[in-house]
Amino acid sequence: MTTPVDVVGGLSIDLPLEPRILNEHLFDIGLWLMEREIPHQGRISMEPKHRRIRVSVSNAKDAMAFSDRFVMRV
């Protein structure tokens, strides 16, 4: 279940997507968000130059937790 997040004041996290593991990655993200009852919105862009998912949450604490879990560090 996805709860709409008001765009004003929402925080977005942008992630690259690998098409061959897209379903697994989206499942992991969705499960993680639901287990923590974090209201969120997701947007996927699969155009060749984009291949990104943008997840929006309503507060900085949730955004940081999401980033810590899913954003790859360089």
RODREN-579074 format. One record per residue: residue number from 1; residue in one letter; z, x, y of N, C-alpha, C in turn. Coordinates in Angstrom, 2 decimals. Example, Ala and Ser with C-alpha at 12.3 -4.5 7.8 and 13.67 -1.06 7.14 Angstrom:
2
pos 1 | code a | n_c3 7.80 | n_c1 13.19 | n_c2 -5.69 | ca_c3 7.80 | ca_c1 12.30 | ca_c2 -4.50 | c_c3 7.80 | c_c1 13.20 | c_c2 -3.30;
pos 2 | code s | n_c3 7.08 | n_c1 12.85 | n_c2 -2.25 | ca_c3 7.14 | ca_c1 13.67 | ca_c2 -1.06 | c_c3 7.87 | c_c1 12.90 | c_c2 0.03;
END
This chain:
74
pos 1 | code m | n_c3 0.00 | n_c1 0.85 | n_c2 -1.17 | ca_c3 0.00 | ca_c1 0.00 | ca_c2 0.00 | c_c3 0.00 | c_c1 0.90 | c_c2 1.23;
pos 2 | code t | n_c3 -0.86 | n_c1 0.60 | n_c2 2.17 | ca_c3 -0.97 | ca_c1 1.37 | ca_c2 3.40 | c_c3 -0.55 | c_c1 0.50 | c_c2 4.57;
pos 3 | code t | n_c3 0.31 | n_c1 1.04 | n_c2 5.42 | ca_c3 0.75 | ca_c1 0.33 | ca_c2 6.61 | c_c3 0.04 | c_c1 0.92 | c_c2 7.81;
pos 4 | code p | n_c3 -0.62 | n_c1 0.08 | n_c2 8.62 | ca_c3 -1.29 | ca_c1 0.62 | ca_c2 9.81 | c_c3 -0.30 | c_c1 1.33 | c_c2 10.73;
pos 5 | code v | n_c3 -0.73 | n_c1 2.42 | n_c2 11.28 | ca_c3 0.07 | ca_c1 3.18 | ca_c2 12.24 | c_c3 -0.60 | c_c1 3.05 | c_c2 13.59;
pos 6 | code d | n_c3 0.18 | n_c1 2.68 | n_c2 14.58 | ca_c3 -0.36 | ca_c1 2.56 | ca_c2 15.94 | c_c3 -0.92 | c_c1 3.92 | c_c2 16.35;
pos 7 | code v | n_c3 -2.18 | n_c1 3.94 | n_c2 16.76 | ca_c3 -2.83 | ca_c1 5.20 | ca_c2 17.14 | c_c3 -2.11 | c_c1 5.85 | c_c2 18.30;
pos 8 | code v | n_c3 -1.63 | n_c1 5.06 | n_c2 19.25 | ca_c3 -0.90 | ca_c1 5.61 | ca_c2 20.38 | c_c3 0.45 | c_c1 6.12 | c_c2 19.87;
pos 9 | code g | n_c3 0.71 | n_c1 7.37 | n_c2 20.06 | ca_c3 1.97 | ca_c1 7.96 | ca_c2 19.63 | c_c3 1.96 | c_c1 8.43 | c_c2 18.19;
pos 10 | code g | n_c3 0.90 | n_c1 8.14 | n_c2 17.44 | ca_c3 0.81 | ca_c1 8.61 | ca_c2 16.06 | c_c3 0.43 | c_c1 10.07 | c_c2 16.01;
pos 11 | code l | n_c3 0.75 | n_c1 10.72 | n_c2 14.91 | ca_c3 0.42 | ca_c1 12.12 | ca_c2 14.71 | c_c3 -0.57 | c_c1 12.22 | c_c2 13.56;
pos 12 | code s | n_c3 -1.60 | n_c1 13.02 | n_c2 13.72 | ca_c3 -2.63 | ca_c1 13.16 | ca_c2 12.69 | c_c3 -2.61 | c_c1 14.55 | c_c2 12.09;
pos 13 | code i | n_c3 -2.84 | n_c1 14.60 | n_c2 10.77 | ca_c3 -2.96 | ca_c1 15.85 | ca_c2 10.05 | c_c3 -4.35 | c_c1 15.85 | c_c2 9.44;
pos 14 | code d | n_c3 -5.10 | n_c1 16.90 | n_c2 9.68 | ca_c3 -6.49 | ca_c1 17.00 | ca_c2 9.23 | c_c3 -6.56 | c_c1 17.99 | c_c2 8.07;
pos 15 | code l | n_c3 -7.11 | n_c1 17.54 | n_c2 6.93 | ca_c3 -7.20 | ca_c1 18.39 | ca_c2 5.74 | c_c3 -8.64 | c_c1 18.51 | c_c2 5.26;
pos 16 | code p | n_c3 -9.01 | n_c1 19.68 | n_c2 4.75 | ca_c3 -10.33 | ca_c1 19.80 | ca_c2 4.12 | c_c3 -10.30 | c_c1 19.12 | c_c2 2.75;
pos 17 | code l | n_c3 -11.44 | n_c1 18.60 | n_c2 2.32 | ca_c3 -11.55 | ca_c1 17.98 | ca_c2 1.00 | c_c3 -12.54 | c_c1 18.74 | c_c2 0.15;
pos 18 | code e | n_c3 -12.20 | n_c1 18.92 | n_c2 -1.08 | ca_c3 -13.11 | ca_c1 19.52 | ca_c2 -2.06 | c_c3 -13.66 | c_c1 18.36 | c_c2 -2.90;
pos 19 | code p | n_c3 -14.96 | n_c1 18.05 | n_c2 -2.79 | ca_c3 -15.51 | ca_c1 16.87 | ca_c2 -3.46 | c_c3 -15.25 | c_c1 16.79 | c_c2 -4.95;
pos 20 | code r | n_c3 -15.21 | n_c1 17.91 | n_c2 -5.66 | ca_c3 -15.04 | ca_c1 17.83 | ca_c2 -7.11 | c_c3 -13.62 | c_c1 17.45 | c_c2 -7.53;
pos 21 | code i | n_c3 -12.63 | n_c1 17.58 | n_c2 -6.64 | ca_c3 -11.26 | ca_c1 17.16 | ca_c2 -6.97 | c_c3 -10.76 | c_c1 16.09 | c_c2 -5.99;
pos 22 | code l | n_c3 -11.69 | n_c1 15.39 | n_c2 -5.36 | ca_c3 -11.35 | ca_c1 14.41 | ca_c2 -4.34 | c_c3 -10.38 | c_c1 13.35 | c_c2 -4.85;
pos 23 | code n | n_c3 -10.68 | n_c1 12.72 | n_c2 -5.98 | ca_c3 -9.83 | ca_c1 11.64 | ca_c2 -6.48 | c_c3 -8.42 | c_c1 12.11 | c_c2 -6.79;
pos 24 | code e | n_c3 -8.28 | n_c1 13.28 | n_c2 -7.42 | ca_c3 -6.96 | ca_c1 13.82 | ca_c2 -7.73 | c_c3 -6.18 | c_c1 14.09 | c_c2 -6.45;
pos 25 | code h | n_c3 -6.84 | n_c1 14.68 | n_c2 -5.48 | ca_c3 -6.18 | ca_c1 15.03 | ca_c2 -4.22 | c_c3 -5.72 | c_c1 13.77 | c_c2 -3.48;
pos 26 | code l | n_c3 -6.60 | n_c1 12.77 | n_c2 -3.40 | ca_c3 -6.23 | ca_c1 11.53 | ca_c2 -2.72 | c_c3 -5.10 | c_c1 10.83 | c_c2 -3.45;
pos 27 | code f | n_c3 -5.11 | n_c1 10.85 | n_c2 -4.77 | ca_c3 -4.03 | ca_c1 10.24 | ca_c2 -5.55 | c_c3 -2.70 | c_c1 10.93 | c_c2 -5.24;
pos 28 | code d | n_c3 -2.69 | n_c1 12.26 | n_c2 -5.24 | ca_c3 -1.47 | ca_c1 13.02 | ca_c2 -4.93 | c_c3 -0.94 | c_c1 12.70 | c_c2 -3.54;
pos 29 | code i | n_c3 -1.84 | n_c1 12.65 | n_c2 -2.57 | ca_c3 -1.45 | ca_c1 12.34 | ca_c2 -1.19 | c_c3 -0.86 | c_c1 10.93 | c_c2 -1.11;
pos 30 | code g | n_c3 -1.57 | n_c1 9.96 | n_c2 -1.68 | ca_c3 -1.11 | ca_c1 8.57 | ca_c2 -1.63 | c_c3 0.23 | c_c1 8.39 | c_c2 -2.32;
pos 31 | code l | n_c3 0.39 | n_c1 8.98 | n_c2 -3.48 | ca_c3 1.65 | ca_c1 8.88 | ca_c2 -4.22 | c_c3 2.80 | c_c1 9.49 | c_c2 -3.43;
pos 32 | code w | n_c3 2.57 | n_c1 10.66 | n_c2 -2.86 | ca_c3 3.60 | ca_c1 11.34 | ca_c2 -2.07 | c_c3 4.04 | c_c1 10.48 | c_c2 -0.89;
pos 33 | code l | n_c3 3.06 | n_c1 9.90 | n_c2 -0.18 | ca_c3 3.38 | ca_c1 9.06 | ca_c2 0.98 | c_c3 4.14 | c_c1 7.80 | c_c2 0.57;
pos 34 | code m | n_c3 3.72 | n_c1 7.17 | n_c2 -0.53 | ca_c3 4.39 | ca_c1 5.94 | ca_c2 -0.98 | c_c3 5.80 | c_c1 6.21 | c_c2 -1.49;
pos 35 | code e | n_c3 5.99 | n_c1 7.30 | n_c2 -2.22 | ca_c3 7.33 | ca_c1 7.64 | ca_c2 -2.73 | c_c3 8.32 | c_c1 7.82 | c_c2 -1.59;
pos 36 | code r | n_c3 7.85 | n_c1 8.31 | n_c2 -0.47 | ca_c3 8.72 | ca_c1 8.54 | ca_c2 0.69 | c_c3 8.71 | c_c1 7.38 | c_c2 1.68;
pos 37 | code e | n_c3 7.95 | n_c1 6.33 | n_c2 1.33 | ca_c3 7.84 | ca_c1 5.13 | ca_c2 2.17 | c_c3 7.46 | c_c1 5.49 | c_c2 3.61;
pos 38 | code i | n_c3 6.47 | n_c1 6.36 | n_c2 3.74 | ca_c3 6.00 | ca_c1 6.79 | ca_c2 5.06 | c_c3 4.81 | c_c1 5.92 | c_c2 5.45;
pos 39 | code p | n_c3 4.94 | n_c1 5.14 | n_c2 6.53 | ca_c3 3.78 | ca_c1 4.38 | ca_c2 7.01 | c_c3 2.67 | c_c1 5.35 | c_c2 7.40;
pos 40 | code h | n_c3 1.44 | n_c1 5.03 | n_c2 7.01 | ca_c3 0.34 | ca_c1 5.96 | ca_c2 7.25 | c_c3 -1.01 | c_c1 5.25 | c_c2 7.30;
pos 41 | code q | n_c3 -1.98 | n_c1 5.97 | n_c2 7.82 | ca_c3 -3.38 | ca_c1 5.59 | ca_c2 7.78 | c_c3 -4.15 | c_c1 6.82 | c_c2 7.34;
pos 42 | code g | n_c3 -5.25 | n_c1 6.59 | n_c2 6.64 | ca_c3 -6.09 | ca_c1 7.71 | ca_c2 6.23 | c_c3 -7.55 | c_c1 7.43 | c_c2 6.56;
pos 43 | code r | n_c3 -8.25 | n_c1 8.47 | n_c2 6.93 | ca_c3 -9.68 | ca_c1 8.35 | ca_c2 7.23 | c_c3 -10.39 | c_c1 9.52 | c_c2 6.57;
pos 44 | code i | n_c3 -11.46 | n_c1 9.22 | n_c2 5.82 | ca_c3 -12.20 | ca_c1 10.25 | ca_c2 5.11 | c_c3 -13.59 | c_c1 10.38 | c_c2 5.71;
pos 45 | code s | n_c3 -14.01 | n_c1 11.61 | n_c2 5.95 | ca_c3 -15.37 | ca_c1 11.90 | ca_c2 6.40 | c_c3 -16.00 | c_c1 12.81 | c_c2 5.36;
pos 46 | code m | n_c3 -17.02 | n_c1 12.29 | n_c2 4.65 | ca_c3 -17.65 | ca_c1 13.07 | ca_c2 3.59 | c_c3 -19.02 | c_c1 13.62 | c_c2 4.00;
pos 47 | code e | n_c3 -19.35 | n_c1 13.54 | n_c2 5.27 | ca_c3 -20.60 | ca_c1 14.16 | ca_c2 5.71 | c_c3 -20.51 | c_c1 15.64 | c_c2 5.39;
pos 48 | code p | n_c3 -21.63 | n_c1 16.26 | n_c2 5.00 | ca_c3 -21.58 | ca_c1 17.66 | ca_c2 4.56 | c_c3 -20.86 | c_c1 18.61 | c_c2 5.52;
pos 49 | code k | n_c3 -21.00 | n_c1 18.41 | n_c2 6.81 | ca_c3 -20.36 | ca_c1 19.35 | ca_c2 7.73 | c_c3 -18.88 | c_c1 19.04 | c_c2 7.95;
pos 50 | code h | n_c3 -18.41 | n_c1 17.87 | n_c2 7.51 | ca_c3 -17.03 | ca_c1 17.50 | ca_c2 7.75 | c_c3 -16.16 | c_c1 17.64 | c_c2 6.50;
pos 51 | code r | n_c3 -16.38 | n_c1 16.79 | n_c2 5.51 | ca_c3 -15.58 | ca_c1 16.79 | ca_c2 4.28 | c_c3 -14.10 | c_c1 16.97 | c_c2 4.58;
pos 52 | code r | n_c3 -13.57 | n_c1 16.02 | n_c2 5.32 | ca_c3 -12.18 | ca_c1 16.09 | ca_c2 5.77 | c_c3 -11.49 | c_c1 14.75 | c_c2 5.52;
pos 53 | code i | n_c3 -10.19 | n_c1 14.80 | n_c2 5.43 | ca_c3 -9.38 | ca_c1 13.59 | ca_c2 5.47 | c_c3 -8.40 | c_c1 13.76 | c_c2 6.61;
pos 54 | code r | n_c3 -8.24 | n_c1 12.72 | n_c2 7.39 | ca_c3 -7.26 | ca_c1 12.73 | ca_c2 8.47 | c_c3 -6.22 | c_c1 11.67 | c_c2 8.13;
pos 55 | code v | n_c3 -4.98 | n_c1 12.11 | n_c2 8.01 | ca_c3 -3.87 | ca_c1 11.21 | ca_c2 7.71 | c_c3 -3.02 | c_c1 11.11 | c_c2 8.97;
pos 56 | code s | n_c3 -2.74 | n_c1 9.87 | n_c2 9.38 | ca_c3 -1.92 | ca_c1 9.64 | ca_c2 10.58 | c_c3 -0.58 | c_c1 9.05 | c_c2 10.16;
pos 57 | code v | n_c3 0.48 | n_c1 9.58 | n_c2 10.72 | ca_c3 1.84 | ca_c1 9.09 | ca_c2 10.49 | c_c3 2.48 | c_c1 8.84 | c_c2 11.85;
pos 58 | code s | n_c3 3.61 | n_c1 8.15 | n_c2 11.84 | ca_c3 4.17 | ca_c1 7.69 | ca_c2 13.11 | c_c3 5.18 | c_c1 8.64 | c_c2 13.75;
pos 59 | code n | n_c3 5.70 | n_c1 9.64 | n_c2 13.02 | ca_c3 6.69 | ca_c1 10.51 | ca_c2 13.67 | c_c3 6.53 | c_c1 11.97 | c_c2 13.24;
pos 60 | code a | n_c3 7.09 | n_c1 12.84 | n_c2 14.03 | ca_c3 6.93 | ca_c1 14.28 | ca_c2 13.84 | c_c3 7.58 | c_c1 14.77 | c_c2 12.55;
pos 61 | code k | n_c3 8.70 | n_c1 14.20 | n_c2 12.17 | ca_c3 9.39 | ca_c1 14.62 | ca_c2 10.94 | c_c3 8.49 | c_c1 14.39 | c_c2 9.72;
pos 62 | code d | n_c3 7.88 | n_c1 13.21 | n_c2 9.64 | ca_c3 6.98 | ca_c1 12.90 | ca_c2 8.53 | c_c3 5.73 | c_c1 13.77 | c_c2 8.57;
pos 63 | code a | n_c3 5.21 | n_c1 14.02 | n_c2 9.77 | ca_c3 4.02 | ca_c1 14.87 | ca_c2 9.91 | c_c3 4.32 | c_c1 16.28 | c_c2 9.43;
pos 64 | code m | n_c3 5.49 | n_c1 16.81 | n_c2 9.76 | ca_c3 5.86 | ca_c1 18.16 | ca_c2 9.34 | c_c3 6.04 | c_c1 18.21 | c_c2 7.82;
pos 65 | code a | n_c3 6.69 | n_c1 17.22 | n_c2 7.24 | ca_c3 6.88 | ca_c1 17.18 | ca_c2 5.79 | c_c3 5.53 | c_c1 17.11 | c_c2 5.08;
pos 66 | code f | n_c3 4.62 | n_c1 16.29 | n_c2 5.60 | ca_c3 3.28 | ca_c1 16.16 | ca_c2 5.02 | c_c3 2.54 | c_c1 17.50 | c_c2 5.11;
pos 67 | code s | n_c3 2.59 | n_c1 18.12 | n_c2 6.27 | ca_c3 1.92 | ca_c1 19.41 | ca_c2 6.47 | c_c3 2.48 | c_c1 20.47 | c_c2 5.53;
pos 68 | code d | n_c3 3.81 | n_c1 20.50 | n_c2 5.39 | ca_c3 4.43 | ca_c1 21.48 | ca_c2 4.50 | c_c3 3.96 | c_c1 21.30 | c_c2 3.06;
pos 69 | code r | n_c3 3.71 | n_c1 20.06 | n_c2 2.67 | ca_c3 3.30 | ca_c1 19.78 | ca_c2 1.28 | c_c3 1.80 | c_c1 19.98 | c_c2 1.03;
pos 70 | code f | n_c3 0.95 | n_c1 19.60 | n_c2 2.00 | ca_c3 -0.48 | ca_c1 19.52 | ca_c2 1.72 | c_c3 -1.38 | c_c1 20.48 | c_c2 2.49;
pos 71 | code v | n_c3 -0.92 | n_c1 21.02 | n_c2 3.59 | ca_c3 -1.78 | ca_c1 21.90 | ca_c2 4.38 | c_c3 -1.69 | c_c1 23.31 | c_c2 3.81;
pos 72 | code m | n_c3 -2.86 | n_c1 23.86 | n_c2 3.46 | ca_c3 -2.89 | ca_c1 25.22 | ca_c2 2.91 | c_c3 -2.66 | c_c1 26.23 | c_c2 4.02;
pos 73 | code r | n_c3 -1.83 | n_c1 27.19 | n_c2 3.74 | ca_c3 -1.56 | ca_c1 28.26 | ca_c2 4.70 | c_c3 -2.54 | c_c1 29.40 | c_c2 4.48;
pos 74 | code v | n_c3 -2.96 | n_c1 30.02 | n_c2 5.57 | ca_c3 -3.89 | ca_c1 31.14 | ca_c2 5.47 | c_c3 -3.12 | c_c1 32.44 | c_c2 5.50;
END
